Amino acid sequence: MTCQHLKEAVEPAPLSGYPDGCPQCVAAGFQNWVHLRLCLGCGMVACCDSSPRRHMSAHHAAEGHPVMRSFEPGESWRWCYEDEQLG
């Protein structure tokens, strides 16, 4: 069964383009991010949990936005942090 957060999540426009990868990693001088994720609460793009700094999980912890989706080409899966469900 899909959680309510996943059912209600809408697709915001990303806050900006990301030709160089995770903006937080790039700003700090790091290039070892793995995959990008899009916050469906605000449109922020950040690196995934396989990346050393896990910026999208940190964003969820700080802001409480429950749902993100893959921002990788050809992928559209979503994840709800609150209910730990894939959608």
C-alpha positions in Angstrom: 0.0 0.0 0.0 1.3 3.4 -0.9 1.7 6.0 1.8 -0.3 9.3 1.8 2.9 11.3 1.3 3.7 9.5 -1.9 0.1 9.9 -3.1 0.1 13.6 -2.5 3.6 14.5 -3.7 3.7 16.8 -6.7 6.6 17.4 -9.1 8.1 20.8 -8.5 10.5 22.4 -10.9 14.1 21.9 -9.8 15.5 25.1 -8.3 18.3 25.3 -10.9 20.3 23.3 -13.4 22.8 20.7 -12.2 25.4 20.1 -14.9 28.2 19.6 -12.4 26.3 17.4 -9.9 25.3 17.9 -6.3 25.4 21.7 -5.7 26.4 21.3 -2.1 29.2 18.9 -2.9 30.5 21.1 -5.7 30.3 24.2 -3.5 32.5 22.5 -0.9 35.0 21.3 -3.5 33.9 17.7 -3.7 33.4 15.7 -6.9 32.6 12.2 -5.4 28.8 12.4 -5.2 27.1 9.3 -6.7 23.5 10.1 -7.8 21.2 13.1 -7.6 17.8 13.3 -5.9 15.0 15.9 -6.2 13.0 17.0 -3.1 9.3 17.0 -4.0 8.6 19.5 -1.3 10.7 22.4 -2.6 12.6 21.3 -5.7 16.1 21.2 -4.1 18.5 18.8 -5.8 21.1 17.0 -3.7 23.2 13.8 -3.5 21.9 10.4 -2.5 22.6 8.2 0.5 25.3 6.3 -1.5 27.2 9.6 -1.6 29.6 10.3 1.3 27.8 13.5 2.4 24.2 12.3 1.9 22.8 15.8 1.3 19.2 14.8 0.5 18.9 12.8 3.7 20.3 15.8 5.6 17.8 18.1 3.8 14.9 15.8 4.9 16.2 15.9 8.5 16.5 19.7 8.5 13.4 20.6 6.6 11.0 17.6 7.1 10.1 17.3 3.5 8.9 13.7 3.3 9.3 12.7 -0.4 12.1 12.8 -2.9 12.6 11.2 -6.3 15.5 10.1 -8.3 16.9 12.9 -10.5 18.8 10.5 -12.7 18.0 10.3 -16.4 15.4 7.6 -17.1 14.5 7.1 -13.4 11.2 8.3 -11.8 11.0 6.3 -8.6 10.1 8.1 -5.4 11.0 7.5 -1.7 9.1 8.6 1.4 11.4 9.1 4.3 8.6 9.3 6.9 7.0 5.9 6.0 10.1 4.3 4.5 8.2 3.4 1.3 9.2 3.3 -2.3 6.7 4.6 -4.8 
